[in-house]
């Protein structure tokens, strides 16, 4: 009897150890590099079979559990996810042709809440202009939606590759270059720009660094927090946090950074704020036949 009780006790201890290990894995910390900044991912990385090139991501302002994602090539389709990374709908966009769609943001517009689609990629730094398409945020994710508003823009110092489009709660638009063809810079659209026009962007402040960025540190997306206090930029392996007032005036004073290596994303790409402490990350699968990725982070400053 004593041996039987001891065996049961040993199995109980072993089970407790295994469960503790699983809980720890589910709540693994993305390593903080900045003081007072910590991010956790309470859920495991989700693999999305039909989003092998997940690039842009934005959180709805009409329904905070609705997340908009797109691939960075192929047909202009917005994919709706829930807050667990499950595909819940698709919208086929018409009225324009995608050249290199890299970013999606949600922001204000005359009709209320709008989606801003950043066709701003330029791998060879050869495009004469970039484009941002705007449409009222759809009530449901099905069928087709025609996109009628387009903002064209040119850089003051020649073409750049970019993947980060920032829309502030005031409707201001900024592009952050990737850092592949030169230093990382912030450029601003004119505040009074009207759809259907082509405007010259204004470079804001000084560049970050003096030359091309390391391949792992190039900026692949960015987002502004709903309360407008913070901006997050991301690379394949790092989140960089700034005060919005600093970054949008060209000052590169980091509030902190988070190392994303523990997530093991094959190719981390997109980032979006759900609220001021919750972020969603998406990424490519590392090949057209491999599943893209989705994960939720909770961050404490």
C-alpha positions as CSV (number, residue, x, y, z in Angstrom):
1,X,0.0,0.0,0.0
2,X,2.8,2.4,0.9
3,X,4.5,1.7,-2.4
4,X,1.2,2.3,-4.3
5,X,0.7,5.7,-2.5
6,X,4.3,6.7,-3.3
7,X,3.8,5.9,-7.0
8,X,0.6,8.0,-7.2
9,X,2.4,10.8,-5.4
10,X,5.3,10.6,-7.9
11,X,2.9,10.7,-10.9
12,X,1.1,13.7,-9.4
13,X,4.4,15.6,-9.0
14,X,5.4,14.7,-12.5
15,X,2.1,15.9,-13.9
16,X,2.4,19.2,-12.0
17,X,5.9,19.7,-13.4
18,X,4.7,19.1,-17.0
19,X,1.7,21.5,-16.5
20,X,3.9,24.1,-15.0
21,X,6.2,23.8,-18.1
22,X,3.3,24.2,-20.5
23,X,1.9,27.3,-18.6
24,X,5.4,28.8,-18.6
25,X,5.7,28.2,-22.4
26,X,2.3,29.8,-23.0
27,X,3.3,32.9,-21.0
28,X,6.8,33.2,-22.3
29,X,8.4,36.7,-22.2
30,X,9.6,38.5,-25.3
31,X,12.9,39.7,-23.8
32,X,12.9,43.4,-22.9
33,X,15.9,45.5,-23.8
34,X,14.5,48.7,-22.4
35,X,14.1,49.5,-18.7
36,X,10.5,49.2,-17.5
37,X,9.2,47.6,-20.7
38,X,8.0,44.0,-20.8
39,X,5.8,42.1,-23.3
40,X,4.3,38.6,-22.9
41,X,2.5,36.4,-25.3
42,X,-0.3,34.7,-23.4
43,X,-1.2,32.5,-26.4
44,X,1.0,30.4,-28.6
45,X,2.0,31.5,-32.1
46,X,-0.9,30.8,-34.6
47,X,-0.1,29.4,-38.0
48,X,-2.4,30.8,-40.7
49,X,-2.5,28.4,-43.7
50,X,-4.0,30.9,-46.3
51,X,-1.9,33.9,-45.3
52,X,1.5,32.8,-46.2
53,X,2.7,36.4,-46.9
54,X,0.9,38.2,-44.0
55,X,2.3,41.7,-44.1
56,X,0.0,44.5,-43.0
57,X,-2.3,44.3,-40.0
58,X,-4.7,46.8,-38.4
59,X,-7.3,46.6,-35.6
60,X,-10.9,47.8,-36.3
61,X,-12.1,50.9,-34.6
62,X,-15.7,49.7,-35.1
63,X,-15.1,46.3,-33.4
64,X,-11.9,45.8,-31.4
65,X,-12.1,42.0,-31.9
66,X,-11.9,42.4,-35.7
67,X,-8.5,42.4,-37.2
68,X,-7.7,43.2,-40.8
69,X,-4.7,41.5,-42.5
70,X,-3.5,41.2,-46.1
71,X,-0.8,39.3,-48.0
72,X,1.8,41.5,-49.7
73,X,1.3,40.1,-53.2
74,X,-1.5,38.6,-55.2
75,X,-5.1,39.9,-55.5
76,X,-6.1,42.9,-53.4
77,X,-8.0,41.1,-50.7
78,X,-8.5,42.1,-47.1
79,X,-8.8,39.1,-44.7
80,X,-10.8,39.5,-41.4
81,X,-9.5,37.6,-38.3
82,X,-10.8,37.4,-34.8
83,X,-8.6,38.1,-31.9
84,X,-7.4,34.5,-31.8
85,X,-6.1,34.6,-35.4
86,X,-9.0,32.6,-36.9
87,X,-10.1,33.8,-40.4
88,X,-13.7,35.0,-40.2
89,X,-14.2,36.7,-43.6
90,X,-12.7,38.2,-46.8
91,X,-13.3,41.2,-48.9
92,X,-12.2,41.6,-52.5
93,X,-11.2,45.2,-53.2
94,X,-11.8,46.7,-56.7
95,X,-11.0,50.0,-58.4
96,X,-7.2,49.8,-58.2
97,X,-4.2,47.6,-59.0
98,X,-1.7,46.6,-56.3
99,X,1.9,47.3,-57.1
100,X,3.5,46.6,-53.7
101,X,0.9,46.7,-50.9
102,X,2.9,46.5,-47.6
103,X,0.8,48.2,-44.9
104,X,-2.7,48.6,-43.6
105,X,-3.8,51.1,-40.9
106,X,-7.1,52.3,-39.5
107,X,-7.7,56.0,-38.9
108,X,-10.3,58.8,-39.1
109,X,-11.8,60.1,-42.3
110,X,-14.8,62.2,-43.3
111,X,-17.1,59.2,-43.2
112,X,-15.9,58.1,-39.7
113,X,-13.4,55.2,-39.5
114,X,-11.4,54.3,-42.6
115,X,-8.9,51.7,-43.7
116,X,-5.7,53.1,-45.3
117,X,-3.9,50.7,-47.6
118,X,-0.2,51.6,-48.1
119,X,1.0,50.6,-51.6
120,X,4.5,51.9,-50.5
121,X,6.8,49.0,-51.2
122,X,9.7,49.5,-53.6
123,X,12.3,46.8,-53.5
124,X,14.4,48.3,-56.2
125,X,13.8,51.9,-55.1
126,X,12.6,52.8,-58.6
127,X,9.0,53.9,-58.2
128,X,8.2,57.5,-59.4
129,X,5.4,57.7,-56.7
130,X,3.7,55.8,-54.0
131,X,0.0,55.4,-53.2
132,X,-2.3,55.2,-50.2
133,X,-5.8,54.0,-50.8
134,X,-8.6,54.8,-48.5
135,X,-12.1,53.2,-47.9
136,X,-14.7,53.4,-45.2
137,X,-14.2,50.5,-42.8
138,X,-16.6,47.8,-43.9
139,X,-19.4,46.6,-41.6
140,X,-18.9,43.0,-42.7
141,X,-16.2,41.0,-44.4
142,X,-17.7,39.6,-47.5
143,X,-18.2,40.4,-51.2
144,X,-16.5,43.2,-53.1
145,X,-15.8,46.8,-52.1
146,X,-14.8,49.5,-54.6
147,X,-11.9,51.8,-53.5
148,X,-12.4,55.4,-54.7
149,X,-10.0,57.5,-52.6
150,X,-6.3,57.5,-53.5
151,X,-3.4,59.7,-52.3
152,X,-0.3,59.7,-54.5
153,X,3.0,61.1,-53.2
154,X,6.6,61.5,-54.1
155,X,9.7,61.7,-51.9
156,X,11.8,64.9,-51.9
157,X,15.1,63.0,-52.3
158,X,14.3,60.1,-54.7
159,X,12.5,56.7,-54.3
160,X,12.7,54.6,-51.2
161,X,11.5,51.2,-50.1
162,X,9.0,51.5,-47.2
163,X,6.7,49.1,-45.4
164,X,5.4,51.2,-42.4
165,X,2.4,53.6,-42.8
166,X,1.4,55.5,-39.6
167,X,-2.0,57.1,-39.2
168,X,-2.5,59.2,-36.1
169,X,-6.0,59.6,-34.4
170,X,-6.0,63.1,-35.9
171,X,-5.7,61.7,-39.4
172,X,-2.0,62.6,-40.0
173,X,-0.2,60.3,-42.4
174,X,3.5,59.3,-42.1
175,X,5.7,56.8,-44.0
176,X,8.8,55.3,-42.3
177,X,11.3,53.9,-44.8
178,X,12.7,50.4,-44.4
179,X,16.4,51.2,-44.3
180,X,17.3,48.9,-47.2
181,X,18.4,51.5,-49.6
182,X,19.7,54.1,-47.1
183,X,19.1,55.4,-43.6
184,X,15.6,55.0,-42.0
185,X,13.6,58.2,-42.3
186,X,10.2,59.5,-41.4
187,X,8.2,61.3,-44.1
188,X,4.9,63.2,-43.7
189,X,2.0,63.7,-46.1
190,X,0.6,67.2,-46.3
191,X,-2.1,67.7,-43.6
192,X,-4.6,69.2,-46.1
193,X,-4.0,66.7,-48.9
194,X,-7.1,65.7,-50.9
195,X,-7.8,62.4,-52.6
196,X,-6.9,62.2,-56.3
197,X,-3.9,64.5,-56.0
198,X,-0.1,63.9,-55.9
199,X,1.8,65.6,-53.2
200,X,5.5,66.0,-52.2
201,X,6.3,64.3,-48.9
202,X,8.3,66.2,-46.3
203,X,11.1,64.5,-44.5
204,X,10.8,64.9,-40.7
205,X,13.9,65.4,-38.6
206,X,17.1,63.5,-39.1
207,X,17.5,59.9,-40.2
208,X,18.1,57.0,-37.9
209,X,21.7,55.9,-38.6
210,X,23.9,57.0,-41.4
211,X,23.6,54.1,-43.9
212,X,21.7,50.9,-44.7
213,X,20.3,49.0,-41.8
214,X,21.2,45.4,-41.0
215,X,18.8,43.0,-42.7
216,X,17.3,42.0,-39.4
217,X,16.7,45.6,-38.2
218,X,14.9,47.0,-41.3
219,X,11.5,48.5,-40.5
220,X,8.7,46.2,-41.7
221,X,5.7,47.9,-40.1
222,X,4.5,50.4,-37.5
223,X,1.4,51.6,-35.6
224,X,0.2,54.4,-33.4
225,X,-1.6,53.6,-30.1
226,X,-5.3,54.4,-29.9
227,X,-4.6,57.2,-27.3
228,X,-1.9,58.6,-29.6
229,X,0.8,58.5,-27.0
230,X,3.0,55.8,-28.4
231,X,4.3,54.6,-31.8
232,X,5.7,51.1,-32.3
233,X,8.0,50.2,-35.2
234,X,9.0,46.6,-35.8
235,X,11.7,44.7,-37.7
236,X,11.9,40.9,-38.1
237,X,13.2,40.5,-34.6
238,X,12.6,43.7,-32.6
239,X,9.9,46.1,-31.4
240,X,10.9,49.7,-31.0
241,X,8.7,52.0,-28.9
242,X,8.7,55.8,-29.2
243,X,6.6,58.7,-27.9
244,X,4.4,59.8,-30.8
245,X,5.4,63.4,-30.4
246,X,9.0,62.4,-30.7
247,X,8.9,60.1,-33.7
248,X,6.5,62.4,-35.7
249,X,8.9,65.3,-35.2
250,X,11.9,63.2,-36.3
251,X,13.4,62.5,-32.9
252,X,14.7,58.9,-32.4
253,X,14.4,58.8,-28.6
254,X,13.4,55.2,-27.8
255,X,11.1,54.5,-24.9
256,X,12.3,50.9,-25.0
257,X,12.7,47.9,-27.3
258,X,11.6,44.3,-27.1
259,X,13.5,41.3,-28.5
260,X,11.1,39.0,-30.4
261,X,13.5,36.1,-30.8
262,X,11.6,33.9,-28.4
263,X,8.5,34.0,-30.7
264,X,10.4,32.1,-33.4
265,X,8.5,33.9,-36.2
266,X,9.8,32.6,-39.6
267,X,9.6,36.2,-40.9
268,X,8.0,38.7,-38.6
269,X,6.3,41.6,-40.6
270,X,3.3,43.4,-39.2
271,X,2.3,45.1,-36.0
272,X,-0.9,46.8,-34.8
273,X,-2.2,48.2,-31.5
274,X,-5.5,46.8,-30.2
275,X,-5.5,49.1,-27.2
276,X,-2.6,50.9,-25.5
277,X,-1.1,47.7,-24.0
278,X,-2.1,45.0,-26.5
279,X,-0.5,44.4,-29.8
280,X,-1.0,41.9,-32.6
281,X,1.9,40.7,-34.7
282,X,1.7,38.9,-38.1
283,X,4.4,37.4,-40.3
284,X,5.2,35.5,-43.4
285,X,5.7,31.8,-43.4
286,X,9.1,32.0,-45.1
287,X,7.8,30.7,-48.4
288,X,4.6,30.8,-50.5
289,X,3.6,27.3,-49.4
290,X,4.2,27.9,-45.7
291,X,1.7,29.3,-43.2
292,X,1.9,32.9,-42.0
293,X,1.8,33.6,-38.3
294,X,-0.3,35.6,-35.8
295,X,0.3,36.3,-32.1
296,X,-1.1,38.6,-29.4
297,X,1.3,40.5,-27.0
298,X,0.4,42.2,-23.8
299,X,3.0,44.9,-22.9
300,X,3.5,46.8,-19.7
301,X,5.4,50.1,-19.6
